Amino acid sequence: MCLGIPGKVIEIDNSNALLTQAKVAFGSISKSVSLCFTPDAKVGDYVVVHVGFAISIINEEQANELMHALAQLGETDEISN
């Protein structure tokens, strides 16, 4: 199954205009993510990430609801530790 996981943008790297990257926090884990589909994302925003790409910007309430739903499915064990 393919899932989009919500995370919080904690840092943006604009050093390459064609390949803007962000550090996104998923619980205690952070990963580098491409912002090519969400160029308006800012530090502090929540984004849904799928295969290394932020595919949409969501608000904190939506992020919490999605994490809760994923937790009920048992899909957050790796990111909640």
Number of C-alpha atoms within 10 A of each C-alpha: 2 6 11 17 20 28 27 25 24 15 15 18 14 12 9 8 9 9 13 17 23 24 19 27 19 20 14 9 12 16 14 16 20 23 26 16 13 16 14 10 19 17 13 14 16 25 28 22 22 16 12 14 19 27 19 18 23 16 13 16 10 15 19 14 12 16 19 14 13 17 13 10 10 10 15 17 10 11 13 12 9
